């Protein structure tokens, strides 16, 4: 994620200060979707570099089972 993308996400997150709560919800959903995508990329990158599911889970603050269920390969 580069500085331009971070700036855009911060701008979206700041939209919650406006008078339109639905617009703020849309912005929050967009930020959340981007963060989920970024997290998935980082998990794949960590796995490729040899990180265990336990190490990834610790970094994310969740259980090994939760991270494996969310990011493990589907059969």
N, C-alpha and C positions, 0 to 999 in steps of 0.2 A: 504494500500500500504506500503510495507516494504522498508527498505533502499536499498536492492538489486534492487528492481523494479524501485525506483527513480533513482538510479545510471544508470541503463540500459536506462531509458528514457532520461536522460541527455546526455548520450553517443549518442543516436539517434539524439537528437536535435543538437548536436555539429557537426553532419555529414554534415551540410550545409556549413562548411568551406572547404570541399573538392572540387576537380576539376569536379565532376560529379553532375550537377544540377538535373538530373533525380533520382539519388541515394538519394540526399538530399530531393527531393519531396516525395519519398517513405518513407524515415525516418520520415518526417513531418507528413505524412498521418498515419503512425503507431502510432506516439506519440498522434496525435489528436484522433484516435480511442480509445486508452487506456484512455485518459482523459475523453472522452465521457462516456465510460463504468464506470469509477470511479465516475463521477458526477451522473450518474443514480443510482448507489449503494448508494451514500450519500443522494440523494433525497429520495429514498425509506426508508432509515434508519431514516431520519428526520421525514417523515410522520408517520412511525411506532411509533416514540417517541412523536407524537402529534403536530408537527410543522404544521402550516397552510400553504396553498399555498401562501398567501401573505408574510409570513415570509421567505419562501424558495425563492420566487421571489426577495425579497429585498436582500437576501444573494448573489444571482446570478447577481443582477443588471439588471433584466429584469422585464417585467410586469407579473402580476398574470396570465393573460390570456395566455401569451407565455409559462410560466412554466407548467401550467395545460395542455395546448395543447400538449406539448412535453412529459410530464411524467405522465399525468393523465391516468386512466384506460380506455381502449378502450371498447366501448359498444358491 
